[in-house]
């Protein structure tokens, strides 16, 4: 069969692509890393000591990212929580990236939600099992348009909030992150080979709580605007 191009035996899955703010262009997604307990007040509310222990990460699937503005309430849970987070989109990567060079790899930033089946996550934690069924389910990461660094710089301070039906639920400041964005990139790159298309969810401030169908969540970060997501 020399000279022929191999064909996929099934239809190839589509590339997950997120809109880039102010353009018709798309940001293609490779992997999604999420940091746990990165704001002290949230670590405390989840029953942990906020002292600066090493960071830990879990992953969501690329196609869990959803820019549609709707979040379908997932099955097998009656305690689905919002976690407002700033997402970091990489344009390049590598291994053993020094903290001082880490921001060179960032393409842009977006508003996001790390939606969590807290009851399932809690059961997995008790059993010492992985978190996927609590974290990496369908459309579990609503995300807004990607704002390029060329337009918004590198947000490192400023308010991050989440309202539900107009009522303030989560409030923090990006400067309260225990592990800053460059430190997260450097740390991850010691354990994984980072690459263009990788996305990092940078943790949530305190105030996580349950949503129900019909709720309207609004995430806002200074400099990145606001994103509205309806629970359906
Ligand atoms: Mn989170």
Boltz pocket constraint, residues with backbone or C-beta under 6 A from the ligand:
constraints:
  - pocket:
      binder: B
      contacts: [[A, 34], [A, 35], [A, 36], [A, 83], [A, 85], [A, 114], [A, 201], [A, 203], [A, 204]]
      max_distance: 6.0
